[in-house]
């Protein structure tokens, strides 16, 4: 993966342990293998993105396989809809890399040649991703200012992360796919019922862009039996609901998390050649 300079937009080349562009902007390659392409002037906070606590909790939970059906569904969808044997795959807001790595592995097993990369604004998440998944490329960067060249990606996935349709359209090849995952109406409903008197339902909103056409929408729902309190706490800590639960109520909420519903809506977009009038 050749990144694009976030300061001038020129291609970056890896020279020794530094990524450099022709305008002499230089970005160090970290010991874990990633590159930080989020200049300090682009940051909106001192430590943007998820906290180390949330990242660790998510990695622990995902490693247990509870959300594997979602990762496999994304993989099989890309396998079915891709028209080329070689796939340039990018994960927007990839976190610690679980979905990207799982999808890339499944596609490789299906016979595709996969070049996989991901970005996230949380440095701690990218550190963990790059350390564990050394065959993939990772950078610290915002999905609203992707350090990725125009029309170089054939497939983009985005799971519970913010995205800018303009940027997705810019980096997608003609005919490329964008799989956007949002929580469905019943996602973690048991947890929400334990916290709120009148919990709201999630209502995914499709993105709007004249060149990104909705090809299909897939609903995926299944029940999870969380095996122990550690898994329940990991799930709680990786959600925004964690901050809604007072310490004295935490054990009560965890007791209600024995069986939870996972409910996802996958919106499949394909980039068309020209904007529709």
C-alpha positions in Angstrom: 0.0 0.0 0.0 1.4 3.4 -1.0 -0.1 6.1 1.1 -0.8 9.7 0.0 0.7 12.7 1.8 -2.0 14.3 4.0 -0.3 17.7 3.6 0.0 18.1 -0.1 -1.7 15.0 -1.6 1.4 13.7 -3.4 2.2 9.9 -3.2 4.3 8.7 -0.3 7.2 6.3 -0.8 8.8 4.2 1.9 12.5 5.0 2.1 14.3 3.1 4.9 12.0 3.7 7.8 10.3 6.9 6.6 7.4 7.7 4.3 8.4 10.6 2.0 6.8 12.7 -0.7 8.4 14.8 -3.4 7.7 17.9 -1.4 9.9 16.6 1.3 7.1 15.9 3.9 8.3 13.0 6.0 6.4 10.6 8.2 8.2 8.0 10.4 7.3 4.4 10.2 6.5 3.2 13.7 8.2 0.1 15.1 4.9 -1.8 14.8 4.8 -1.0 11.1 2.1 1.6 10.8 2.5 5.3 9.9 0.9 8.3 11.6 -0.7 10.4 8.8 -2.8 12.6 11.2 -0.9 15.9 11.4 -1.3 17.6 14.7 -3.1 20.6 13.0 -5.8 18.1 11.8 -6.6 16.8 15.3 -9.7 18.0 17.1 -8.5 16.7 20.5 -5.2 15.7 22.1 -6.0 12.0 22.0 -8.7 11.5 19.3 -10.7 8.3 18.9 -11.4 5.5 21.3 -9.6 5.2 24.6 -7.1 2.5 25.4 -9.7 1.0 27.7 -12.3 0.8 24.9 -9.8 -0.6 22.4 -8.7 -3.3 24.8 -12.3 -4.3 25.6 -13.3 -4.5 21.9 -10.3 -6.6 21.0 -11.0 -9.0 23.9 -14.7 -9.3 23.0 -14.1 -9.7 19.2 -11.5 -12.3 19.9 -14.2 -14.5 21.4 -15.9 -14.8 18.1 -19.3 -13.2 19.1 -19.4 -11.0 16.0 -17.8 -13.5 13.6 -21.1 -14.0 11.7 -20.9 -10.3 10.7 -17.3 -10.6 9.5 -18.1 -13.7 7.6 -21.2 -12.1 6.0 -19.1 -9.2 4.8 -16.6 -11.6 3.4 -19.1 -13.7 1.5 -20.8 -10.6 0.2 -17.6 -9.2 -1.2 -16.8 -12.6 -2.6 -20.1 -12.8 -4.5 -20.2 -9.2 -5.8 -16.6 -8.6 -6.8 -15.9 -9.0 -10.5 -12.1 -9.1 -10.4 -9.7 -11.7 -8.9 -7.6 -9.0 -7.3 -9.1 -6.9 -4.5 -7.8 -3.6 -3.0 -9.6 -3.6 0.3 -9.7 -0.7 2.8 -11.4 -0.6 6.2 -12.6 2.9 7.4 -12.2 3.2 11.1 -10.7 -0.2 11.3 -10.0 -0.1 15.0 -7.7 -3.0 16.1 -8.1 -4.7 12.7 -10.4 -7.6 13.5 -12.9 -7.2 10.6 -10.2 -6.3 8.0 -8.0 -9.3 8.9 -11.0 -11.7 9.0 -12.4 -10.5 5.6 -8.9 -10.5 3.9 -8.3 -14.1 5.2 -11.7 -15.3 3.9 -11.2 -13.7 0.5 -7.7 -15.1 0.2 -9.0 -18.6 1.0 -11.6 -18.1 -1.7 -8.9 -17.5 -4.3 -8.7 -13.7 -4.4 -5.5 -11.7 -4.3 -6.1 -9.2 -1.5 -4.2 -6.0 -0.7 -5.7 -4.9 2.6 -5.3 -1.6 4.5 -7.1 0.3 7.2 -7.2 3.6 9.0 -8.4 4.9 12.4 -7.9 8.1 14.3 -7.2 6.2 17.5 -3.4 5.6 17.6 -3.6 2.9 20.3 -6.0 0.9 18.0 -3.7 1.2 15.0 -0.7 0.2 17.1 -2.5 -3.0 18.1 -3.7 -3.7 14.5 -0.3 -3.3 13.0 1.4 -5.4 15.6 -0.9 -8.3 15.2 -1.7 -8.2 11.4 1.8 -7.6 9.9 0.8 -8.5 6.4 -1.7 -5.6 6.1 -1.1 -1.8 6.0 -2.4 0.6 8.7 -2.2 4.3 9.3 -3.5 6.8 11.9 -5.8 9.1 9.9 -9.3 10.4 9.8 -11.8 8.8 7.4 -12.8 12.4 6.5 -9.3 13.1 5.2 -8.1 9.7 3.8 -4.5 9.6 2.9 -5.4 7.3 0.0 -5.1 8.2 -3.8 -8.1 8.7 -6.0 -9.8 5.6 -7.4 -7.4 3.1 -6.0 -9.7 0.9 -3.8 -12.0 -1.7 -5.2 -13.8 -2.5 -1.9 -14.3 -0.5 1.3 -15.9 -1.7 4.5 -17.0 0.4 7.4 -18.4 -1.1 10.6 -19.9 1.3 13.2 -17.6 4.1 12.2 -18.2 7.5 10.7 -17.6 8.0 7.0 -17.7 10.8 4.4 -19.4 9.7 1.2 -17.4 12.2 -0.8 -14.2 10.6 0.4 -15.5 7.1 -0.2 -16.4 8.1 -3.7 -13.1 9.7 -4.3 -11.0 6.6 -3.4 -13.3 4.0 -4.9 -12.6 2.7 -8.4 -15.5 2.7 -10.9 -17.7 -0.3 -10.1 -16.2 -0.5 -6.6 -18.1 -1.6 -3.5 -18.7 0.1 -0.2 -20.2 -2.1 2.6 -21.5 0.1 5.4 -22.6 -1.5 8.6 -24.9 0.2 11.2 -26.7 -1.2 14.2 -30.2 -2.5 13.4 -33.4 -1.7 15.3 -32.9 -4.6 17.8 -29.2 -4.3 18.3 -28.3 -5.1 22.0 -31.9 -4.4 22.9 -31.7 -6.3 26.2 -28.8 -4.2 27.3 -30.6 -1.0 26.4 -33.7 -2.2 28.2 -31.6 -2.7 31.3 -30.2 0.9 31.2 -33.1 3.0 29.9 -36.7 3.2 30.9 -37.7 3.8 27.2 -34.9 2.7 25.0 -34.8 4.1 21.4 -34.5 1.9 18.4 -31.7 2.4 15.9 -32.8 3.6 12.4 -30.0 3.4 9.9 -29.9 6.2 7.4 -28.5 5.5 3.9 -25.7 7.8 2.7 -26.4 10.1 -0.2 -24.1 10.6 -3.1 -25.0 10.8 -6.8 -22.3 8.2 -7.8 -22.8 5.8 -5.0 -25.9 3.7 -5.8 -27.5 1.3 -3.2 -27.2 -2.1 -4.7 -28.7 -4.0 -1.8 -29.5 -3.9 1.9 -28.9 -6.9 4.1 -30.3 -7.5 7.6 -28.3 -9.8 9.9 -29.6 -10.7 13.3 -28.6 -13.4 15.8 -28.6 -14.1 19.5 -25.4 -14.3 21.5 -25.0 -16.2 24.8 -22.2 -14.4 26.6 -20.3 -17.1 28.5 -19.1 -15.1 31.5 -19.0 -11.8 33.3 -15.7 -10.8 31.7 -17.2 -11.1 28.2 -20.2 -9.1 29.3 -18.0 -6.4 30.8 -15.9 -6.2 27.7 -18.9 -5.7 25.5 -20.3 -3.0 27.8 -17.0 -1.2 27.9 -16.7 -1.1 24.1 -20.1 0.7 23.8 -21.2 4.2 24.7 -23.6 2.6 27.2 -20.7 2.0 29.6 -20.7 5.7 30.6 -24.5 5.6 31.2 -24.2 3.0 33.9 -23.4 4.1 37.5 -21.0 1.9 39.4 -23.6 0.7 41.8 -25.8 -0.5 39.0 -23.1 -2.2 36.9 -23.5 -5.7 38.4 -27.3 -5.5 37.9 -26.8 -4.6 34.2 -24.3 -7.3 33.6 -26.7 -9.9 35.0 -29.1 -8.8 32.2 -26.5 -9.5 29.5 -26.7 -13.3 29.5 -28.3 -13.4 26.1 -28.1 -10.4 23.8 -29.4 -9.8 20.3 -27.0 -8.7 17.7 -28.7 -6.9 14.8 -26.9 -5.3 11.9 -27.9 -3.5 8.7 -25.4 -3.8 5.9 -25.9 -1.3 3.1 -24.1 -2.2 -0.2 -23.2 0.7 -2.4 -21.6 0.5 -5.9 -19.8 3.4 -7.6 -21.2 4.2 -11.0 -19.3 5.9 -13.8 -21.3 9.2 -13.8 -23.6 11.0 -11.5 -27.3 10.4 -12.0 -29.3 13.4 -13.1 
